[in-house]
Amino acid sequence: MNFRHLLLPLAALSFCGCTSDPSEPKPLQGYRIVNTFPHDPLAYCQGLIFHGGKLMESTGQYGQSSVRRVDLDSGSVEKRMPLDPRLFGEGLTIHNGELWQLTWKAGIAHVLDPETLEIKRKVKYTGDGWGITSDGTHLITSNGTETVTFRDPETFKEIRSIQVHDGEIPFDFINELEWIDGEIWANVWKREYIVRINPKNGQLNGWIDLRGLYDTNLNPHPDSVLNGIAWDKATNRIFVTGKLWPSLFEIEVLPPPKK
């Protein structure tokens, strides 16, 4: 596995200008907290979407994994579907009126009814499951490497893949995914930023620096990290949270600073 990507945030934080040269750092964007909402501090967030005025969340850990519908304002879990304790829940998305949830090592995707959260069918795949989103035509998945895969929603078979990169440098540990305005936004495992990915070629379009959003020192768990991006397309609201975080944040992403 290539670890050169660990140096990239430092470069991005030092050089914030927008440039078309792929060998130079991409635009770095900040954020403003618009609202703060309660979030279940025991929820090991693996996937987050906004659907029908509610948050839908996938949680992980063996024996604790679930799919749940959550009231945004109160943070209360309105409905919960626990997974088989032998399964570790991962990413979550909605496509063509159905929820799709990945599992980590089992090679099983669950297709669920978004109202009842009942599993309608199961689909097998090869390799790790991490994040999943939909561009309206394809399902898009990550597996913890720099590879992002576009899949046929009928068969879940691979159609094509892209390698996430910044210039010539591959960029791995791509985790939770969200499709926002023609881009793939992704959490990066154990990093305090979101990357914006060009879905055509995998090139990074920019960074969103979320440092300081939540003081992870308040939770000693080593996995208490940023993870979970949800976009309310109707109102253009963006929500983010983390694993085992007691809060969920609505944020406004700020434009890059002028040169």
N, C-alpha and C positions, 0 to 999 in steps of 0.2 A: 504494500500500500504506500502511496506517495504522500509524504508529510510536508511537502514544500508549501502547501496552502496555508500552513500555520503562520507563515511570515506575511501573508497578504494583507490581513487587517491592519498591520502596522504601517504598511506602505499606503494603504487607502486612507488611513487617518492622517497621514502626513501630507498627502497630496489630494486635495478635494476637488480639483477642477474637472470639468467635463471635457472629454477628449475623444476623438474618433480613432486615435491610435490604440490598437488593442494591446500594445506592449506597455502602455502607461496606465496608471491606476484609474479606475472608473469613478463616476460621481458618487460622493458620499452624502447621504441624506440623514438628517436628524428627525426628531419626532416631537410632538406635543401631546400630552395626555388630555383627551377630551372628557372622558368619563372613566370612573373606576367602579367595577361591579364585583360582588362576592363570587368566589369560586371555591368549590369543594377542595380543601387542602389535602385530601386523601386521594384526589384524582390524579393518576399518573398519565397526564395528557399525551396522547399519541396522534390524535387527529381531531380537527375542529372545523365545523362548517356552520353557516347560518342559513336556515331554511324555514320558510313559513313563519317568520317572526320569532323563531326559537333557535337556540344553539343546540347543535347535535355534536356529541363528543364521544370519541373512542378512547378508552383507557387501557393501560397495559398492566403487566406483571402477572405471573402465573397464579391462578386462584383468585385474582382480583379484576381481571379484564372484563370489559363491558362495552355496550353501546348505550348511550343515554340521551334523553331529551331534557334540556335544561332551560328554566325560565331565566331570561337575561337579567332582569332587574333584581330578583331575589337570590339568584344562584341556586335555587332549589331544584332538585332532580325530580322531574315530573313522571318520567318513565325510565326504567332501566332494564336492559336485557343482558344478563350475565353470560359470559362465555363458558364453555367447557373448561374446567380448571387446568386441563392439560395444554390449553392454548394461551398464547401471549398476544393480546390485541395490538394492532398497529394503526396505520393511517385510515382515514375515513373521507368519503366524498359522496356526492349525489350525482347520478347520471340518468337521464330519461325517467325521472320519477322514482328511482330506486337508490337505496343506500348501498354503498360498497365499503366493506371493511377488510383490510388485510390482516394476516397474522404473521408473526415474526419468522419462525423456523418451520412451521407446519406445512407451508405451501398450500394453504387453503384461504380463499377469499369468500367472505359471506356476502350474499345479496339479500338485503332486508327491506321490508315494507317500512317506509319512514313514519307511518302513523302508529302501527302496532309494534314495531321493532322485531317482528317475527322474521326468522330466517326463511326466505323463500327457496333458496337453492345455494349450493356450494360449488365453487369453481377451483380447480387445482392449477397451480403454477409451480415453476421451478425457481429455487433460490430464496434468499431472504425477502421478506416484505417489510418496507419501512413506510414511505409516504405514498399517498395516492390523491390525484385530483382529476378533473375533467375539463376539457376545452370545449365541450358541447358535442364533439364528434368522437373523440378518442378518450379512453382512460389513460392516465399518465402516472407512472409509478417510479419510485426510487428504491434502492436496495442498500444504501449505506456507502456506496462507492461514488465515483463521478458519473456513473451511467444513469440516465433518465430514459425510460422506455415508454413508447406510445403503443397502446394495445387496442385491439378490436373489442368493443364492448359486448359483442355477441359471443365471442369465443374466448376472450381474454388472451389470445395469442399475440405475440409481438409483431408489430407492423414495421417499426423502425426505432432507432435509439439515437440519442445524442450524448456526447461527452461534455460535461460541464467544465469550462476552462476560462481562464483569464489570460488572454494572449496565448502563449505556448504552455502555460502552466496548468495541469489538470487540477480539478478542485473537487475533492471527495468529501465523504461524510454528509452528503445531501440527505436530508431527513424529511420532515413534514412539508407537504406541498399545498399550494393554493394557486388557482388560475385567476389572475387579476388583470383586466384590461389588456389581454393579449400577451401577457408575460406569465412565466412560472415564477412565483415567489417561493422561497424555500428557507426553512430553518437549517442551520448547520449544527450538527451534534456538538453540544457543549461550547457553543460560541454565542456571543451576545449580539448577533446581527442577523439580518435577513438578506439573502442575495436575490437579485432580480435576474432571471435567466431568459435569454432569447430562445424561444422554442424551436426556431428553425435550425440553429447551429450550436446551441449550448453555450455561446459566449455570454459572459456576465455583462449585463447592461448597467449594473450599479449595485450599491450597498445601502442598507438602512442600519444605522448604528443605534442599537437599543440599549446600550450600556446605561446603567442607572435606573432602568425601568422598575426593577424590583431588586431589593437587597437580598441576594441569595445567602448571605451570612446569617440571615434570620432562620434558615432551615439548614441544618447540618448534613442532610442527605446529599450524597455526592451527585445524584441525578436530578437535583432540584434546579433544572436549567430551562432556559427559554425553549418552548416548543408548543406550537399551536397558532395557526393563522386562519382567520375566517373573514370573508368579505361579504358584506350585504350589498349586492349589486344595485338593488333598488334605491338605496340611499347613499351609496358609495362610502359606507362606514367600514372601517377595518378594526378587527378585534384580535388581540394577541394575549397569550398567557404562557404558563410553563408547567412542567411536571411538579405536582405537589405544591403549587402556588395557591395562596388563599385569595388571590385577586385576579380578575380578568380586566384588561384595559382596552378601551376604545382609544385609538390614537389617530392623529393627523400626521401624515408623513410630510416633512418639510422639504422644500426644494434645495438642491445643493447650493452652498454658498457661492457667491459670485467671485470670480478671480480678482 
